[in-house]
């Protein structure tokens, strides 16, 4: 999928001209357009070049999975020799006990990882996030894949796939193997589309920040008053706060404030994040952020690229 370097220059020029945003802010903001800006293109994913031999697993099984105790499924894991902090699956494997095809697509096609240099950002080129999970910083994973039959986001599958030489296989090759597997077993075909999604930037409110540094031991797991709904995250940095709000509101929320410090969010206990609890004791997330933390959610239209499914079939039997 070809890209023009000046595609987003106008929006980046505004950011460059704004003294309130420094280069670290650009790196954070660049996640918005970078998350899928450098995926393997649909042409490459559908038909590898004639000179290349598609990578494949030594053995792989995909079969229908039972619904878990909480109903849904997860996204799965690929464990290569360069994968960090992965103990849930053996080395040289991709696995998912209960995953939709949508989540398997996101696992197979991660963002690319170009360096976040000043030149890249100022010229409109984006800095990509570090791995698949970072998509969640912008929008819930299920919304990255559109179209196709309804079962691709509902039916759960169990994946267990092993590379021929686990001790020498990096995660990038495991994901290429998974791409081949999805094309073979699900007859998967897709293309990419850019769509404007309603979202928010997390910015300082008028009057400045009122953030309280997180100190000492983490707060107890339960709010002091059992009738008050506990905020999902009691302490953390602002990027994590944006992610939590994004997942609750089901809309992209991007942090624009340059700090990696951790703050206390216990003052948000009882707040209605998703907008479906009008009688919550803490009020809406919009008012609570301004009054308690000196933060504001600024509405924005955010252009992102998503997968659009052209064709998919359920795998036959236990393959």
C-alpha positions in Angstrom: 0.0 0.0 0.0 1.7 3.1 -1.2 1.9 6.2 1.0 2.6 9.9 0.1 5.0 11.5 2.6 2.9 14.7 2.7 -0.3 13.0 3.5 -0.6 14.4 7.0 1.7 17.4 6.6 -1.0 19.9 7.3 -2.0 18.5 10.6 1.6 17.9 11.6 2.5 21.5 10.6 -0.1 22.7 13.1 1.5 20.6 15.8 5.0 21.9 15.0 3.8 25.5 15.2 2.2 24.9 18.6 4.8 25.8 21.3 2.7 23.9 23.9 3.6 20.6 22.2 7.2 19.5 22.1 8.8 16.6 20.3 7.8 14.1 22.9 4.2 15.1 22.5 4.6 14.5 18.7 5.8 11.0 19.4 2.8 10.3 21.6 0.3 11.9 19.1 1.9 10.1 16.2 0.5 6.8 17.5 -2.9 7.9 16.1 -1.9 7.7 12.4 0.9 5.2 13.0 -0.9 2.2 14.4 -1.7 0.7 11.1 0.2 3.1 8.8 2.9 0.5 8.0 1.2 -2.8 8.0 2.1 -5.4 5.4 0.0 -4.2 2.5 -3.1 -6.1 1.3 -1.3 -7.1 -1.9 1.6 -8.6 0.0 -0.7 -10.3 2.5 -2.9 -11.8 -0.2 -0.2 -13.0 -2.6 3.6 -13.1 -1.6 6.0 -12.2 -4.3 6.9 -15.0 -6.7 10.5 -15.1 -5.5 9.5 -15.5 -1.9 8.5 -18.7 -0.2 5.8 -18.1 2.3 6.8 -19.1 5.8 4.6 -21.8 7.4 4.3 -23.6 10.8 5.6 -27.1 11.1 2.3 -28.0 12.7 -0.8 -25.9 13.3 -4.3 -26.5 14.6 -7.3 -24.2 14.5 -10.6 -25.5 15.8 -13.8 -24.0 17.4 -13.4 -23.1 21.0 -15.8 -23.1 23.9 -17.0 -19.8 25.3 -15.0 -18.9 28.4 -16.4 -18.2 31.9 -16.7 -14.5 31.1 -18.1 -15.1 27.6 -15.4 -13.5 25.4 -12.0 -14.4 24.2 -8.5 -12.9 24.0 -6.1 -11.9 21.3 -3.5 -14.7 21.6 0.3 -14.6 21.8 3.2 -15.4 19.5 6.4 -16.3 21.5 9.6 -15.8 19.5 13.2 -15.7 20.6 13.0 -11.9 20.8 9.6 -11.7 22.6 9.8 -10.1 26.1 7.9 -11.1 29.2 6.0 -14.1 27.6 5.6 -17.2 29.7 2.0 -18.1 28.9 3.0 -20.1 25.7 6.1 -22.2 24.9 8.9 -20.7 22.7 8.4 -20.9 19.0 4.6 -21.0 19.1 1.5 -18.9 18.4 -1.4 -19.7 20.5 -4.8 -18.5 21.6 -7.3 -20.6 23.7 -10.3 -18.5 22.7 -9.9 -15.9 20.0 -12.1 -14.4 17.3 -10.8 -14.1 13.7 -10.6 -10.3 14.2 -8.2 -10.7 17.0 -6.1 -13.3 15.1 -5.8 -10.8 12.2 -4.5 -8.2 14.6 -2.0 -10.7 16.0 -0.8 -11.6 12.6 -0.5 -8.1 11.2 1.3 -5.9 13.8 2.3 -2.3 13.2 5.8 -1.8 11.8 8.4 -0.3 14.0 10.3 2.6 12.4 12.4 4.9 14.5 10.6 7.9 16.1 12.9 10.5 14.8 12.3 14.2 14.6 12.6 14.2 10.8 10.0 11.5 10.4 7.5 13.3 12.6 8.0 16.8 11.2 7.7 15.6 7.6 4.5 13.8 8.3 5.8 10.3 8.6 4.7 8.5 11.7 6.3 6.7 14.6 4.8 3.3 15.1 4.0 1.8 18.5 6.2 -1.0 19.8 3.8 -4.0 19.4 0.3 -5.3 18.8 -1.1 -4.4 22.2 -0.4 -0.7 21.6 -3.4 -0.5 19.3 -5.4 -0.5 22.4 -4.0 2.9 23.3 -6.2 4.4 20.6 -9.2 2.2 20.1 -10.6 -1.2 21.3 -9.1 -4.0 19.2 -12.4 -5.2 17.9 -13.0 -1.9 16.0 -9.8 -2.2 14.0 -11.5 -4.8 11.7 -14.6 -4.0 9.7 -16.8 -5.8 7.2 -17.0 -9.5 6.6 -19.5 -12.0 8.0 -20.7 -11.4 11.6 -19.1 -14.6 12.9 -15.5 -13.1 12.5 -16.1 -11.0 15.6 -18.3 -13.5 17.5 -17.2 -17.1 17.0 -14.2 -18.2 19.1 -11.3 -20.4 17.8 -8.5 -22.2 19.5 -5.1 -21.8 17.9 -2.0 -23.8 18.6 0.8 -23.5 16.0 4.5 -24.5 16.3 7.5 -23.4 14.2 9.9 -26.0 13.0 12.8 -24.6 15.0 11.5 -22.8 18.0 15.0 -21.9 19.3 15.8 -19.9 16.2 12.5 -18.3 15.2 11.8 -14.6 15.9 8.3 -13.2 16.5 8.3 -11.5 13.1 8.6 -14.9 11.4 5.9 -16.4 13.6 3.5 -13.7 12.6 4.4 -14.3 8.9 3.6 -17.9 9.5 0.3 -16.9 11.1 -0.6 -14.7 8.1 -0.1 -17.8 5.8 -2.2 -19.9 8.1 -5.1 -17.4 8.1 -5.0 -17.2 4.3 -5.0 -21.0 4.0 -7.5 -22.0 6.7 -9.9 -19.0 6.6 -9.4 -18.1 2.9 -8.9 -14.6 4.3 -8.7 -11.5 2.0 -8.8 -7.9 3.1 -7.8 -4.4 2.1 -7.1 -1.2 4.2 -9.2 1.9 4.3 -8.6 5.3 6.0 -11.6 6.4 8.1 -12.2 9.4 10.4 -13.1 8.3 13.9 -14.5 10.5 16.5 -12.1 10.7 19.5 -10.5 12.9 22.0 -7.1 14.4 22.9 -6.3 14.5 26.7 -5.1 18.0 27.3 -4.6 20.4 30.3 -7.8 22.1 31.3 -8.1 25.9 31.7 -6.4 26.8 35.0 -3.8 24.1 34.7 -3.1 20.6 35.9 -4.2 19.4 39.4 -2.5 16.0 39.3 -1.4 14.4 42.5 1.7 12.3 42.4 1.2 8.6 43.3 3.2 7.8 46.4 3.5 5.0 48.8 1.7 1.6 48.4 -1.1 1.2 45.9 -4.6 1.8 47.2 -6.7 -1.2 48.4 -8.5 -3.1 45.7 -12.0 -2.0 46.9 -13.1 1.6 47.1 -13.7 2.8 50.7 -17.4 2.8 50.2 -18.8 -0.4 48.7 -21.6 1.7 47.0 -19.0 3.7 45.1 -17.8 2.2 41.8 -14.0 2.0 41.8 -12.2 3.7 38.9 -10.5 1.0 36.8 -7.0 2.4 37.5 -6.0 3.9 40.8 -2.5 5.0 39.8 -0.4 5.2 36.6 0.8 7.6 33.9 -1.4 9.7 31.7 -0.9 7.5 28.6 -2.4 4.6 30.6 -5.2 6.9 31.9 -6.0 7.7 28.2 -6.1 4.0 27.4 -8.5 3.2 30.3 -10.8 6.0 29.3 -10.6 5.0 25.6 -11.6 1.4 26.4 -14.5 2.4 28.6 -15.8 5.0 26.2 -15.1 2.9 23.1 -13.6 5.9 21.4 -9.9 6.8 20.8 -8.4 8.9 23.6 -4.8 10.1 23.0 -2.6 11.7 25.7 -0.9 14.9 24.6 0.8 15.8 27.9 4.6 15.2 28.1 5.2 13.3 31.3 5.8 9.7 32.2 5.2 10.3 35.9 2.6 8.3 37.8 -0.4 10.0 39.4 -3.1 9.1 41.8 -6.6 8.6 40.3 -8.5 7.6 43.3 -10.5 10.8 43.2 -12.2 9.4 40.1 -13.9 6.6 42.1 -17.6 6.8 41.5 -17.2 8.5 38.1 -19.4 7.5 35.1 -16.8 6.8 32.4 -19.0 5.3 29.7 -21.8 7.8 30.0 -24.5 5.3 30.9 -24.8 6.0 34.7 -26.5 9.4 34.9 -26.9 9.1 38.7 -23.3 8.2 39.5 -22.0 9.9 42.7 -18.8 11.1 40.8 -20.6 12.7 37.9 -19.4 12.3 34.3 -15.8 11.6 33.3 -15.7 15.0 31.4 -16.6 17.1 34.5 -14.6 14.9 36.9 -11.4 15.2 34.9 -11.6 19.0 34.8 -12.6 19.5 38.5 -10.4 16.8 40.1 -7.3 16.5 37.8 -7.2 19.6 35.7 -7.6 17.6 32.5 -9.9 18.0 29.6 -11.1 15.7 26.8 -11.0 17.7 23.6 -13.1 16.3 20.7 -11.1 15.5 17.6 -11.6 13.6 14.3 -8.8 11.1 14.1 -7.9 9.5 10.7 -6.9 5.8 11.1 -6.5 2.9 8.8 -8.6 -0.2 9.5 -8.8 -3.7 8.0 -11.8 -4.2 5.7 -12.6 -7.9 5.2 -13.3 -8.9 1.5 -13.7 -12.6 2.1 -13.5 -15.1 5.0 -14.7 -18.6 5.5 -14.9 -20.8 8.6 -12.3 -23.5 8.7 -13.8 -26.9 8.0 -13.6 -29.3 10.9 -10.6 -29.4 13.3 -7.7 -28.4 11.0 
